[in-house]
Amino acid sequence: MSLANNIKFGVILFFANFFTLYRRLKVHLGLLSTKYGIIGYNDSGKGIPLSDLFSAELHNAASEYEIFREDDVVLATYAKSGTNFTEDIIASIYTEVGLCPRGYDKPRCRLEFTVPKSANKENLFAHVDTILSPRIISTHLQWDHLPEKVRNGTVRTIHCLRNPKDVVCSGFPFFRKLGVIHPNLTWKEFFQHFLNENIIHGGYFQYVRQWYAHRHQKNLLNLEYEDLKKNLRENVVKIAEFLGQSLTEEQIERVVAENTFENKKKAMGSLHIMYRKGKSGGWRSELTVEQNELMDEKIKSEFEDLEELNLQYD
Protein backbone atom coordinates (compact mmCIF):
# COMPACT_ATOMS: atom_id res chain seq x y z
CA MET A 1 0.00 0.00 0.00
CA SER A 2 1.40 3.40 -0.97
CA LEU A 3 2.23 6.15 1.53
CA ALA A 4 -0.50 8.31 -0.01
CA ASN A 5 -3.12 5.62 0.56
CA ASN A 6 -1.84 5.05 4.10
CA ILE A 7 -2.30 8.75 4.83
CA LYS A 8 -5.69 8.82 3.11
CA PHE A 9 -7.14 5.89 5.02
CA GLY A 10 -5.48 7.00 8.23
CA VAL A 11 -7.34 10.30 8.01
CA ILE A 12 -10.58 8.49 7.17
CA LEU A 13 -10.12 6.16 10.15
CA PHE A 14 -9.40 9.08 12.50
CA PHE A 15 -12.56 10.95 11.54
CA ALA A 16 -14.63 7.74 11.52
CA ASN A 17 -13.52 6.94 15.09
CA PHE A 18 -14.09 10.56 16.19
CA PHE A 19 -17.57 10.54 14.66
CA THR A 20 -18.40 7.21 16.29
CA LEU A 21 -17.33 8.52 19.71
CA TYR A 22 -19.36 11.70 19.13
CA ARG A 23 -22.46 9.66 18.31
CA ARG A 24 -21.94 7.45 21.37
CA LEU A 25 -21.79 10.58 23.53
CA LYS A 26 -25.08 11.77 22.02
CA VAL A 27 -26.64 8.39 22.80
CA HIS A 28 -25.33 8.60 26.38
CA LEU A 29 -26.82 12.08 26.77
CA GLY A 30 -30.15 10.90 25.40
CA LEU A 31 -29.90 13.04 22.25
CA LEU A 32 -30.16 10.05 19.90
CA SER A 33 -32.81 7.39 20.31
CA THR A 34 -32.24 3.72 19.59
CA LYS A 35 -34.52 0.89 18.53
CA TYR A 36 -33.45 -2.65 17.65
CA GLY A 37 -30.01 -1.40 18.66
CA ILE A 38 -29.95 1.05 15.72
CA ILE A 39 -28.58 4.46 16.72
CA GLY A 40 -30.77 7.34 15.57
CA TYR A 41 -33.43 4.88 14.46
CA ASN A 42 -35.98 6.09 11.97
CA ASP A 43 -38.51 4.28 9.83
CA SER A 44 -38.30 4.87 6.11
CA GLY A 45 -42.09 4.99 6.04
CA LYS A 46 -42.04 1.74 4.07
CA GLY A 47 -41.30 -0.49 7.04
CA ILE A 48 -37.51 -0.41 6.50
CA PRO A 49 -35.42 0.41 9.61
CA LEU A 50 -32.80 3.09 8.98
CA SER A 51 -30.19 4.97 10.96
CA ASP A 52 -30.03 8.76 11.07
CA LEU A 53 -26.84 8.39 9.01
CA PHE A 54 -29.07 7.64 6.04
CA SER A 55 -31.71 9.93 4.61
CA ALA A 56 -35.23 8.47 4.79
CA GLU A 57 -36.27 11.03 2.17
CA LEU A 58 -33.59 9.81 -0.21
CA HIS A 59 -34.37 6.16 0.53
CA ASN A 60 -38.04 6.67 -0.30
CA ALA A 61 -37.35 8.75 -3.40
CA ALA A 62 -35.00 6.11 -4.85
CA SER A 63 -37.90 4.07 -6.19
CA GLU A 64 -38.80 7.04 -8.42
CA TYR A 65 -35.30 7.54 -9.85
CA GLU A 66 -35.42 7.29 -13.63
CA ILE A 67 -32.45 9.19 -15.12
CA PHE A 68 -30.54 6.07 -16.15
CA ARG A 69 -27.98 6.02 -18.95
CA GLU A 70 -27.59 3.36 -21.61
CA ASP A 71 -24.26 2.13 -20.22
CA ASP A 72 -25.33 2.04 -16.55
CA VAL A 73 -25.19 -1.15 -14.53
CA VAL A 74 -27.08 -1.47 -11.26
CA LEU A 75 -25.50 -3.69 -8.62
CA ALA A 76 -28.09 -4.95 -6.17
CA THR A 77 -27.07 -6.70 -2.97
CA TYR A 78 -28.22 -7.19 0.57
CA ALA A 79 -25.79 -5.47 2.95
CA LYS A 80 -22.54 -7.43 3.50
CA SER A 81 -23.15 -9.66 0.49
CA GLY A 82 -20.25 -8.80 -1.78
CA THR A 83 -21.06 -5.24 -2.81
CA ASN A 84 -17.50 -3.90 -2.87
CA PHE A 85 -16.10 -7.18 -4.19
CA THR A 86 -18.42 -7.15 -7.21
CA GLU A 87 -18.02 -3.40 -7.76
CA ASP A 88 -14.27 -3.83 -7.92
CA ILE A 89 -14.54 -6.62 -10.49
CA ILE A 90 -16.78 -4.49 -12.71
CA ALA A 91 -14.45 -1.49 -12.36
CA SER A 92 -11.42 -3.65 -13.23
CA ILE A 93 -13.17 -4.88 -16.37
CA TYR A 94 -13.99 -1.31 -17.39
CA THR A 95 -10.36 -0.32 -16.82
CA GLU A 96 -9.04 -3.17 -18.94
CA VAL A 97 -11.23 -2.27 -21.93
CA GLY A 98 -10.39 1.43 -21.65
CA LEU A 99 -13.72 2.71 -20.36
CA CYS A 100 -12.08 4.00 -17.18
CA PRO A 101 -8.55 5.39 -16.85
CA ARG A 102 -6.25 3.24 -14.78
CA GLY A 103 -6.07 4.57 -11.23
CA TYR A 104 -9.47 6.26 -11.49
CA ASP A 105 -11.43 5.85 -8.27
CA LYS A 106 -14.30 3.57 -9.26
CA PRO A 107 -17.15 5.18 -11.24
CA ARG A 108 -19.51 4.01 -8.53
CA CYS A 109 -22.26 5.58 -6.52
CA ARG A 110 -24.79 4.35 -3.98
CA LEU A 111 -28.33 5.10 -5.05
CA GLU A 112 -29.95 5.61 -1.64
CA PHE A 113 -26.85 6.28 0.48
CA THR A 114 -25.58 9.71 1.42
CA VAL A 115 -25.33 11.54 4.72
CA PRO A 116 -28.59 13.53 5.05
CA LYS A 117 -26.89 16.85 5.73
CA SER A 118 -24.79 16.53 2.59
CA ALA A 119 -27.76 15.77 0.34
CA ASN A 120 -28.57 18.32 -2.33
CA LYS A 121 -32.10 19.50 -1.49
CA GLU A 122 -32.78 20.61 -5.06
CA ASN A 123 -31.60 17.30 -6.50
CA LEU A 124 -31.55 14.39 -4.06
CA PHE A 125 -29.61 12.33 -6.59
CA ALA A 126 -26.86 14.81 -7.43
CA HIS A 127 -24.40 12.29 -5.99
CA VAL A 128 -25.55 9.85 -8.71
CA ASP A 129 -26.08 12.25 -11.62
CA THR A 130 -22.59 13.76 -11.38
CA ILE A 131 -20.72 10.44 -11.69
CA LEU A 132 -18.99 9.92 -15.04
CA SER A 133 -20.11 7.07 -17.28
CA PRO A 134 -20.09 4.13 -17.25
CA ARG A 135 -21.68 4.25 -13.79
CA ILE A 136 -21.88 1.39 -11.32
CA ILE A 137 -24.98 2.21 -9.27
CA SER A 138 -25.15 0.10 -6.13
CA THR A 139 -28.17 -0.39 -3.92
CA HIS A 140 -29.42 -2.41 -0.94
CA LEU A 141 -33.06 -1.62 -1.72
CA GLN A 142 -35.63 -4.38 -1.45
CA TRP A 143 -37.07 -5.38 -4.85
CA ASP A 144 -40.40 -3.63 -4.27
CA HIS A 145 -38.59 -0.33 -3.61
CA LEU A 146 -36.31 -0.39 -6.66
CA PRO A 147 -36.74 2.10 -9.53
CA GLU A 148 -39.22 0.92 -12.14
CA LYS A 149 -36.56 0.78 -14.87
CA VAL A 150 -34.68 -1.78 -12.79
CA ARG A 151 -37.77 -3.84 -12.02
CA ASN A 152 -38.91 -3.95 -15.65
CA GLY A 153 -35.48 -4.93 -16.99
CA THR A 154 -34.71 -1.68 -18.83
CA VAL A 155 -31.43 -1.25 -16.93
CA ARG A 156 -28.74 -3.93 -16.78
CA THR A 157 -28.68 -5.28 -13.24
CA ILE A 158 -26.33 -7.62 -11.42
CA HIS A 159 -27.60 -9.25 -8.24
CA CYS A 160 -25.19 -10.88 -5.78
CA LEU A 161 -26.51 -13.16 -3.03
CA ARG A 162 -24.73 -14.43 0.10
CA ASN A 163 -25.83 -16.98 2.67
CA PRO A 164 -27.47 -15.50 5.80
CA LYS A 165 -25.09 -17.13 8.28
CA ASP A 166 -22.07 -15.28 6.92
CA VAL A 167 -24.14 -12.12 6.34
CA VAL A 168 -25.11 -11.81 10.00
CA CYS A 169 -21.58 -12.63 11.20
CA SER A 170 -20.08 -10.03 8.87
CA GLY A 171 -22.77 -7.44 9.57
CA PHE A 172 -22.33 -7.18 13.34
CA PRO A 173 -18.70 -5.92 13.45
CA PHE A 174 -19.24 -3.79 10.32
CA PHE A 175 -22.25 -1.92 11.70
CA ARG A 176 -20.45 -1.40 15.00
CA LYS A 177 -17.44 0.15 13.23
CA LEU A 178 -19.78 2.26 11.14
CA GLY A 179 -21.42 3.54 14.32
CA VAL A 180 -24.99 2.67 13.34
CA ILE A 181 -25.68 0.20 16.15
CA HIS A 182 -25.43 0.87 19.86
CA PRO A 183 -22.03 0.00 21.34
CA ASN A 184 -23.77 -1.93 24.14
CA LEU A 185 -25.76 -4.08 21.72
CA THR A 186 -24.58 -7.64 22.20
CA TRP A 187 -23.89 -10.16 19.47
CA LYS A 188 -26.72 -12.31 20.81
CA GLU A 189 -29.17 -9.38 20.58
CA PHE A 190 -28.03 -8.43 17.10
CA PHE A 191 -28.43 -12.01 15.94
CA GLN A 192 -32.01 -12.10 17.26
CA HIS A 193 -32.84 -8.80 15.54
CA PHE A 194 -31.54 -10.34 12.31
CA LEU A 195 -33.82 -13.36 12.68
CA ASN A 196 -36.75 -11.07 13.44
CA GLU A 197 -36.00 -8.95 10.34
CA ASN A 198 -35.49 -5.84 12.53
CA ILE A 199 -32.24 -4.91 10.85
CA ILE A 200 -30.95 -1.80 9.13
CA HIS A 201 -31.91 -1.67 5.42
CA GLY A 202 -34.65 -4.26 6.02
CA GLY A 203 -34.88 -7.98 6.63
CA TYR A 204 -32.68 -10.47 4.77
CA PHE A 205 -35.35 -13.12 4.33
CA GLN A 206 -37.90 -10.72 2.91
CA TYR A 207 -35.20 -9.35 0.61
CA VAL A 208 -34.31 -12.79 -0.78
CA ARG A 209 -37.93 -13.85 -1.25
CA GLN A 210 -38.67 -10.70 -3.26
CA TRP A 211 -35.63 -11.16 -5.47
CA TYR A 212 -36.31 -14.86 -5.97
CA ALA A 213 -39.74 -14.09 -7.42
CA HIS A 214 -38.05 -12.02 -10.16
CA ARG A 215 -34.91 -14.11 -10.68
CA HIS A 216 -35.72 -14.66 -14.38
CA GLN A 217 -36.19 -10.96 -15.11
CA LYS A 218 -34.63 -9.87 -18.41
CA ASN A 219 -31.34 -7.98 -18.27
CA LEU A 220 -30.52 -9.54 -14.89
CA LEU A 221 -27.38 -11.49 -13.97
CA ASN A 222 -27.59 -13.51 -10.75
CA LEU A 223 -24.35 -14.20 -8.87
CA GLU A 224 -23.49 -15.85 -5.56
CA TYR A 225 -20.78 -14.45 -3.31
CA GLU A 226 -19.49 -17.91 -2.42
CA ASP A 227 -19.19 -18.88 -6.09
CA LEU A 228 -17.39 -15.61 -6.85
CA LYS A 229 -14.81 -16.56 -4.25
CA LYS A 230 -14.39 -20.15 -5.47
CA ASN A 231 -14.59 -19.55 -9.22
CA LEU A 232 -13.38 -15.98 -9.66
CA ARG A 233 -12.03 -16.40 -13.19
CA GLU A 234 -15.22 -18.01 -14.47
CA ASN A 235 -17.31 -15.24 -12.95
CA VAL A 236 -15.08 -12.47 -14.33
CA VAL A 237 -15.76 -13.83 -17.81
CA LYS A 238 -19.50 -14.11 -17.06
CA ILE A 239 -19.69 -10.52 -15.78
CA ALA A 240 -17.69 -9.16 -18.72
CA GLU A 241 -19.97 -10.90 -21.21
CA PHE A 242 -23.04 -9.55 -19.42
CA LEU A 243 -21.58 -6.04 -19.69
CA GLY A 244 -20.97 -6.56 -23.39
CA GLN A 245 -17.18 -6.53 -22.99
CA SER A 246 -14.66 -8.94 -24.50
CA LEU A 247 -11.47 -9.60 -22.56
CA THR A 248 -8.25 -11.23 -23.72
CA GLU A 249 -6.73 -14.02 -21.63
CA GLU A 250 -4.13 -11.57 -20.34
CA GLN A 251 -6.82 -9.08 -19.34
CA ILE A 252 -8.83 -11.77 -17.58
CA GLU A 253 -5.79 -12.80 -15.56
CA ARG A 254 -5.14 -9.20 -14.52
CA VAL A 255 -8.74 -8.69 -13.39
CA VAL A 256 -8.58 -11.93 -11.40
CA ALA A 257 -5.26 -11.00 -9.79
CA GLU A 258 -6.50 -7.54 -8.83
CA ASN A 259 -9.60 -8.90 -7.17
CA THR A 260 -8.49 -11.77 -5.00
CA PHE A 261 -9.43 -10.83 -1.45
CA GLU A 262 -5.82 -11.07 -0.31
CA ASN A 263 -4.57 -8.63 -2.97
CA LYS A 264 -7.51 -6.30 -2.52
CA LYS A 265 -7.11 -6.04 1.25
CA LYS A 266 -3.35 -5.57 0.84
CA ALA A 267 -3.92 -2.76 -1.67
CA MET A 268 -6.52 -1.03 0.47
CA GLY A 269 -4.74 -1.57 3.76
CA SER A 270 -5.98 -2.79 7.12
CA LEU A 271 -7.53 0.60 7.81
CA HIS A 272 -10.37 0.02 5.38
CA ILE A 273 -13.56 -1.07 7.20
CA MET A 274 -15.12 -2.67 4.11
CA TYR A 275 -12.68 -5.57 4.16
CA ARG A 276 -12.84 -8.00 7.05
CA LYS A 277 -12.17 -11.73 6.62
CA GLY A 278 -13.62 -12.04 3.13
CA LYS A 279 -14.20 -15.76 3.38
CA SER A 280 -17.16 -18.07 3.11
CA GLY A 281 -18.01 -20.39 5.96
CA GLY A 282 -16.65 -18.10 8.68
CA TRP A 283 -19.96 -18.57 10.49
CA ARG A 284 -18.79 -22.01 11.61
CA SER A 285 -16.46 -20.44 14.15
CA GLU A 286 -18.78 -17.59 15.15
CA LEU A 287 -22.30 -19.00 15.53
CA THR A 288 -23.02 -21.02 18.65
CA VAL A 289 -24.68 -24.41 18.24
CA GLU A 290 -27.96 -22.86 19.41
CA GLN A 291 -27.67 -19.93 16.99
CA ASN A 292 -26.91 -22.25 14.10
CA GLU A 293 -29.97 -24.35 14.91
CA LEU A 294 -32.16 -21.24 15.14
CA MET A 295 -30.81 -20.02 11.80
CA ASP A 296 -31.45 -23.40 10.18
CA GLU A 297 -35.04 -23.33 11.41
CA LYS A 298 -35.50 -19.79 10.07
CA ILE A 299 -34.02 -20.70 6.69
CA LYS A 300 -36.27 -23.73 6.41
CA SER A 301 -39.42 -21.84 7.35
CA GLU A 302 -38.68 -18.96 4.97
CA PHE A 303 -37.13 -20.73 1.99
CA GLU A 304 -38.47 -24.28 1.97
CA ASP A 305 -40.77 -23.53 -0.98
CA LEU A 306 -38.07 -21.78 -3.04
CA GLU A 307 -37.00 -24.86 -4.98
CA GLU A 308 -34.41 -23.14 -7.19
CA LEU A 309 -32.70 -21.34 -4.31
CA ASN A 310 -29.39 -23.04 -3.60
CA LEU A 311 -27.56 -21.15 -0.87
CA GLN A 312 -23.90 -22.07 -0.42
CA TYR A 313 -22.37 -22.13 3.05
CA ASP A 314 -18.68 -22.71 2.29
N, C-alpha and C positions, 0 to 999 in steps of 0.2 A: 504494500500500500504506500502511495507516495506521501511525502511530507505535507503537500497541499491538502490531500484528502484527510490525513490525520488531523490537521488543524480544523478543517471544515467540520468533520464529525465530532471533534472535541468540543467545538463551540456549540453544535447542535445538542450534544449530550448535556453540556452545562446548563443551557437554557431549558432543556426538557426537565432536568432534575429540579431546577429552580421553580419552574412552573408547577411541577407536581407537588413540591413542598408548599407552595403558595396555595394551591387548591386544598391540600390537606388542612392547612391552617383555617381556611374558610369553612371547611366541613366542621372542624373542631369548634369554631365560633358560632356555628349554626347558621352560617350565611349561604350554605349550599345544602339542599335536601338530598336524601338518597332513597332509593327504592330498588329492591332486588340487588342491592349493593352497588348500583350505578350512581356515581357522583353527578349531581346536577340533573337528576332524572327528569325527562320530559317525554310525553307521549307524542308521537308524530301526528296523532289524530286519526291514524289508520291502524292503530293497535300495535305499532312497532316501537319498542322502548329505545330511547335515544339518550345520549349524554348532552349536557349543555355545550360540549365541545363541537357538536354538530348542529347545524341549523335545521330545525323542523320545517321551516318555510321552504328551504332549498330541497329537503328530502321529499316533501309533498309535491313540489313543482316539477321534480325530475320526471314524473310520469307524463308530463306535457311537453317535454323537450322534443323538438322536431328539426332543429337545424343541423342535420347530419350531412356529411360530405360523402361523395362516391367512394373514396378510398378509406373511410373510417372502418375500424374494427372495434366492436364492443367486447370487452372481456368481463364476463359475469361469473362471480364466485361467491360462495358464502365466506365470511371472514375466516382467515387462517386456513384457506384451502388452496394455496398456491398462486395467489394473485401476483406477487412480485416475481416469482419464479417464471410464470407464463409470460408476464409483461416483458421480462428480460429476454426471453427466447424470441418473442416477436420483434423486439427492438434490434436484436442481433441480426435477425434475418433481413430487416430493413436496411441495416448498415451494410451488410454484405452485398446487397443488390444496388446500393448507391442511393437509396431513398432517404437515408439519414447520414449526415457526415460523421465519420468516426470520431468518437469522443463527445458527441452531442448527448446531453442529458435527456434521456428517453422522452419521445414525443407523447408523453402520457398525461392523462388527467383523470381525476376521480369525479364522476358525474355528480354525486350528491354529497361529496365531502369538501368542506372548507370551513374554517373557523368563522362562526357567525359574524363577528365584528369586522372581518376582512371581506365579507361578501359585498359585492357591488349591488346597491339597492335598485339601481336603474336596470341592471342586467344581472340577474342571479347567476347566470351561467357564463359570465365574462371569463372565468378561470378555464372554461372549456373552449369558448369561441376564439380565444387568443392563441391557442396552441397551434403550431405549424403542422401541416399535413405531411405524412399520413398519421392521423391521431390514433392512439390506443386509449379508448375511453373505458375505464374500469368502473364497476359498480357491484355493490352487495345487495342491491334491491331485490325483493321478492318478485317473482314473475308477474304477479298481478299489478305491481307498481312500476313496471318498466315502461319506457316510452312505447307508444303504439308501433313505431317503425321498427322497433326491436321485436316486439311480439308478433308482428305480421310478416317477419322475415325480410323486410326491405333492407335492413342493415346487416352486414356480416357480423356474426356473433360467435364467440368461442366461450364455451362453458366448461369450467374445471371443477370437478367434484372430489371431495376427500372424505374418508370415513369419519364418523362422529367421535370415535374414541380418541383419535389423534387430534381432531379439531378442538375438543374440550381441553385436552392436556396442553395444547399449544396456546389456546386462547387465554387461559388464566394468567400466566406470567406476562403475556403481551399486554393485556388490558391493564394489569397493575403498573407496568412500566409506562404505559401511555397515560396513566392517571385518570382513567375513566371508571374504575371501580374502587370502592372504599378500601383503604389499606388494612382495615381490620376484618375485611371479608375473608373467610377461611376457604380453603380449597374444597372442603366438604360442602359448604354453602353454595359456592359457585357451581359446583357439579350439579347440585339439586336444582338450581335455577336453570341450568342448561336443559335438564330433563323436563322441566316444567315449561320450557319455551320462553322463560322470562329473561331474555338475554339481549344485549345491545345488538341492534340491527334486525332483531326478530328471530324467531325460533328456527333451528336447523331442520327439524323434521317437517315442518310446514313448508320451508323453503324447498327441500328436496322433492316433496310430493307435488308441488306446483310445477317445478321444472320437469319432473318425470312425465307429467301429462302432456308436455309439449316437446318431448325429446326428439320427435321426428320433424320438427319445424324446418322449413326450407332455410337455407343460408345459415345453418347452425352446425358447429363442430363440437362434439362432446368429447371431453378429455377426462382422465382420472389422474389425480396427483400421484398416486402410487405407481401407476404405469409410466408417467413421465419420468419418475425417478429410476425405474428399472429399465426402461427402453427409451432413453433420451434421444438417441439417434433416429430411431423409427418415428418418434413423435415430432422431431424437428422437421423431417421430410413431410409428414402429414400436415403440420401447421403451415409450412411454406406453400404446399400445393393448395391448401384452402385459401391462402392469401393471394393466390395467383402468381406466385414467385417460383422461379426455377433456380436451384442452387447446384453448383458443381460439387464434386466429391470433396474438394479442398475446402470449399465454403461450408459445407455441412460439418466437416471435422472442426473447423474454427468455431462455429456456433455451438457445437457440443462442448468443446473444451472451455469456452467462455462461461457456460452455464451449468457446469457441475457445481453442486452445492459447495464443495470444498474450495474451488477456485473463486466462486462468487463471494463467499464469506471472507476469503483472504483479500480479495480486491476491495471489498467494502470496509473491512476492518471490524474488530470486535465491538466497536462503539455503536454499530448500526442495530437498532432494535428489531428490524424486520427479520433478521436472520438469527435463528435459535439453534435447534439441533438439525432441522431439515431432513429428518428421516422418518420413514414409515415404520409403524409398529412400536414406537416409543411408549405408547400407552401401556404396554406389558409391564413396564417397570414403574409406572406412575399410578395406575388404577389399582385400588384394593380389590380383593376377591369379591367383596360385597358390591362395590361400584361397578365392576365388570358384569356381574350378574344383573344388576339393575339396568345397565345399558343394554345388555342383550335382550332383556324383557321389553324395553322401550323400542328397540329396533324391530323386534318381532311384531309388536302390536301396531307399529306405524307402517312398516314396509312389507309385511307378509304377503299382501296382495299385489305388490309391484314385481311381477314375475321377471321382467327384464333388468331389474336393478341388481347389479353384482358388485357390491362394495368389497374393496380389497383392504385387508388389515395388516399387510406386511409389505 
